[in-house]
Amino acid sequence: MTIAISHGLGRKIDDLPPMDKPAARRWSLITVSTICFNFVLPKFSFAAFIMRLVRNSKTSGQLKALQSWPWVSCYLSLFYITVVAIWEWAQCQPLSYQWNLIPDTGYCYPARINVGLAVSSSILSATVDLVLVLYPLFHIIPLQMPTRKKLLAGSPLLGGLAASTVSIVKIVHLFSGLAEIGRDPTCKFGPASAQTLLTNPRLTRGYVRHLQARQR
């Protein structure tokens, strides 16, 4: 979305005719309240992939206490994102005031609530990614194999760990952008939008065959 806008697709809300502004705000609300689920739902398939990968490993019996971590973290993230999506629709009373903005016909809660929800949900999403990255490492470390092969097997996970860490650091840059969105929901900010700042670690697929071969 940000790349498309940076290449001239679409216009800022200040440049739109007055009759088009309510529709722009309304579609912005629909987009923001639905696109956030794109960063939660893939985590479930990734968690299922991880659990299937380590299910028959030699260390699965020793790590029963940790088996619920991937699922609990995914459901927690889904619950929080659902709260954020509901809040997008409940932040103004009446609902139509969000896109009409006719003076003295409604009110909106302070924008700092939106900023807090956006930043906290981003931190939670990155933390869940860290859990999904670290969980397989607990199965790799106890394996009876040379350290060099352990590092080789875990290197994709370490790459995902680094990506998640960088994502958390990037959250700091969201504040100015989120403040601008409060004024103009069609704006773009920085080199990437809030939705693209968080990188979901999907690098673990690179060592699947290696671990499955070791388990057999």
Contacts in CASP RR format, 6 or more apart in sequence:
PFRMAT RR
TARGET T0000
AUTHOR 0000-0000-0000
METHOD contacts of the structure
MODEL  1
MTIAISHGLGRKIDDLPPMDKPAARRWSLITVSTICFNFVLPKFSFAAFI
MRLVRNSKTSGQLKALQSWPWVSCYLSLFYITVVAIWEWAQCQPLSYQWN
LIPDTGYCYPARINVGLAVSSSILSATVDLVLVLYPLFHIIPLQMPTRKK
LLAGSPLLGGLAASTVSIVKIVHLFSGLAEIGRDPTCKFGPASAQTLLTN
PRLTRGYVRHLQARQR
1 188 0 8 1.000
1 193 0 8 1.000
1 195 0 8 1.000
2 188 0 8 1.000
2 190 0 8 1.000
2 191 0 8 1.000
2 192 0 8 1.000
2 193 0 8 1.000
2 196 0 8 1.000
4 10 0 8 1.000
5 188 0 8 1.000
6 188 0 8 1.000
10 186 0 8 1.000
11 186 0 8 1.000
12 184 0 8 1.000
12 186 0 8 1.000
12 187 0 8 1.000
13 21 0 8 1.000
13 24 0 8 1.000
13 25 0 8 1.000
13 184 0 8 1.000
13 185 0 8 1.000
13 186 0 8 1.000
13 187 0 8 1.000
14 184 0 8 1.000
16 24 0 8 1.000
21 99 0 8 1.000
22 99 0 8 1.000
22 100 0 8 1.000
23 99 0 8 1.000
24 99 0 8 1.000
24 185 0 8 1.000
24 186 0 8 1.000
25 98 0 8 1.000
25 99 0 8 1.000
25 101 0 8 1.000
25 185 0 8 1.000
26 98 0 8 1.000
26 99 0 8 1.000
28 185 0 8 1.000
28 186 0 8 1.000
29 88 0 8 1.000
29 89 0 8 1.000
29 98 0 8 1.000
29 99 0 8 1.000
29 185 0 8 1.000
32 88 0 8 1.000
32 185 0 8 1.000
33 85 0 8 1.000
33 88 0 8 1.000
33 89 0 8 1.000
34 85 0 8 1.000
35 195 0 8 1.000
36 81 0 8 1.000
36 84 0 8 1.000
36 85 0 8 1.000
36 121 0 8 1.000
36 195 0 8 1.000
37 81 0 8 1.000
37 85 0 8 1.000
38 195 0 8 1.000
39 81 0 8 1.000
39 125 0 8 1.000
39 195 0 8 1.000
39 198 0 8 1.000
39 200 0 8 1.000
40 74 0 8 1.000
40 77 0 8 1.000
40 78 0 8 1.000
40 81 0 8 1.000
40 125 0 8 1.000
41 78 0 8 1.000
42 200 0 8 1.000
43 73 0 8 1.000
43 74 0 8 1.000
43 77 0 8 1.000
43 128 0 8 1.000
43 129 0 8 1.000
43 132 0 8 1.000
43 200 0 8 1.000
44 74 0 8 1.000
44 78 0 8 1.000
46 132 0 8 1.000
46 200 0 8 1.000
46 202 0 8 1.000
47 70 0 8 1.000
47 71 0 8 1.000
47 73 0 8 1.000
47 74 0 8 1.000
47 132 0 8 1.000
49 204 0 8 1.000
49 205 0 8 1.000
50 70 0 8 1.000
50 132 0 8 1.000
50 135 0 8 1.000
50 136 0 8 1.000
50 204 0 8 1.000
51 67 0 8 1.000
51 70 0 8 1.000
51 71 0 8 1.000
53 136 0 8 1.000
53 208 0 8 1.000
53 211 0 8 1.000
53 212 0 8 1.000
54 60 0 8 1.000
54 135 0 8 1.000
54 136 0 8 1.000
54 139 0 8 1.000
54 211 0 8 1.000
56 215 0 8 1.000
57 139 0 8 1.000
57 143 0 8 1.000
57 211 0 8 1.000
57 215 0 8 1.000
58 142 0 8 1.000
58 143 0 8 1.000
58 215 0 8 1.000
59 138 0 8 1.000
59 139 0 8 1.000
59 142 0 8 1.000
59 143 0 8 1.000
60 67 0 8 1.000
60 139 0 8 1.000
62 142 0 8 1.000
63 138 0 8 1.000
63 139 0 8 1.000
66 135 0 8 1.000
66 138 0 8 1.000
69 131 0 8 1.000
69 135 0 8 1.000
70 131 0 8 1.000
70 132 0 8 1.000
70 135 0 8 1.000
73 127 0 8 1.000
73 128 0 8 1.000
73 131 0 8 1.000
73 132 0 8 1.000
74 128 0 8 1.000
76 124 0 8 1.000
76 128 0 8 1.000
77 124 0 8 1.000
77 125 0 8 1.000
77 128 0 8 1.000
80 120 0 8 1.000
80 121 0 8 1.000
80 124 0 8 1.000
81 121 0 8 1.000
81 125 0 8 1.000
83 117 0 8 1.000
84 117 0 8 1.000
84 118 0 8 1.000
84 121 0 8 1.000
87 113 0 8 1.000
87 114 0 8 1.000
87 117 0 8 1.000
89 95 0 8 1.000
89 98 0 8 1.000
91 98 0 8 1.000
91 108 0 8 1.000
91 109 0 8 1.000
91 113 0 8 1.000
91 114 0 8 1.000
92 98 0 8 1.000
92 106 0 8 1.000
92 107 0 8 1.000
92 108 0 8 1.000
92 109 0 8 1.000
93 106 0 8 1.000
93 107 0 8 1.000
93 108 0 8 1.000
94 105 0 8 1.000
94 106 0 8 1.000
97 105 0 8 1.000
97 106 0 8 1.000
97 107 0 8 1.000
97 108 0 8 1.000
98 108 0 8 1.000
111 178 0 8 1.000
111 179 0 8 1.000
111 182 0 8 1.000
114 178 0 8 1.000
114 181 0 8 1.000
114 182 0 8 1.000
115 174 0 8 1.000
115 175 0 8 1.000
115 178 0 8 1.000
115 179 0 8 1.000
118 174 0 8 1.000
118 178 0 8 1.000
118 194 0 8 1.000
119 171 0 8 1.000
119 174 0 8 1.000
119 175 0 8 1.000
119 178 0 8 1.000
122 167 0 8 1.000
122 171 0 8 1.000
122 174 0 8 1.000
122 194 0 8 1.000
122 197 0 8 1.000
122 198 0 8 1.000
123 168 0 8 1.000
123 171 0 8 1.000
125 198 0 8 1.000
126 164 0 8 1.000
126 167 0 8 1.000
126 168 0 8 1.000
126 171 0 8 1.000
126 198 0 8 1.000
127 168 0 8 1.000
129 160 0 8 1.000
129 163 0 8 1.000
129 164 0 8 1.000
129 167 0 8 1.000
129 198 0 8 1.000
129 199 0 8 1.000
129 200 0 8 1.000
129 201 0 8 1.000
130 161 0 8 1.000
130 164 0 8 1.000
130 165 0 8 1.000
132 201 0 8 1.000
133 157 0 8 1.000
133 160 0 8 1.000
133 161 0 8 1.000
133 164 0 8 1.000
133 201 0 8 1.000
133 204 0 8 1.000
134 157 0 8 1.000
134 161 0 8 1.000
136 154 0 8 1.000
136 157 0 8 1.000
136 204 0 8 1.000
137 154 0 8 1.000
137 157 0 8 1.000
140 150 0 8 1.000
140 153 0 8 1.000
140 154 0 8 1.000
140 157 0 8 1.000
140 211 0 8 1.000
141 150 0 8 1.000
143 150 0 8 1.000
143 153 0 8 1.000
143 214 0 8 1.000
145 153 0 8 1.000
145 214 0 8 1.000
152 207 0 8 1.000
152 210 0 8 1.000
153 207 0 8 1.000
153 210 0 8 1.000
153 211 0 8 1.000
153 214 0 8 1.000
154 207 0 8 1.000
155 207 0 8 1.000
156 203 0 8 1.000
156 204 0 8 1.000
156 205 0 8 1.000
156 206 0 8 1.000
156 207 0 8 1.000
157 201 0 8 1.000
157 203 0 8 1.000
157 204 0 8 1.000
157 207 0 8 1.000
159 201 0 8 1.000
159 203 0 8 1.000
160 199 0 8 1.000
160 201 0 8 1.000
160 203 0 8 1.000
160 204 0 8 1.000
161 201 0 8 1.000
163 199 0 8 1.000
163 201 0 8 1.000
163 203 0 8 1.000
164 199 0 8 1.000
164 201 0 8 1.000
166 199 0 8 1.000
167 197 0 8 1.000
167 198 0 8 1.000
167 199 0 8 1.000
170 197 0 8 1.000
170 198 0 8 1.000
171 197 0 8 1.000
171 198 0 8 1.000
173 190 0 8 1.000
173 197 0 8 1.000
174 194 0 8 1.000
174 197 0 8 1.000
176 189 0 8 1.000
177 187 0 8 1.000
177 189 0 8 1.000
177 190 0 8 1.000
177 194 0 8 1.000
178 194 0 8 1.000
180 187 0 8 1.000
180 189 0 8 1.000
181 187 0 8 1.000
181 189 0 8 1.000
181 194 0 8 1.000
END
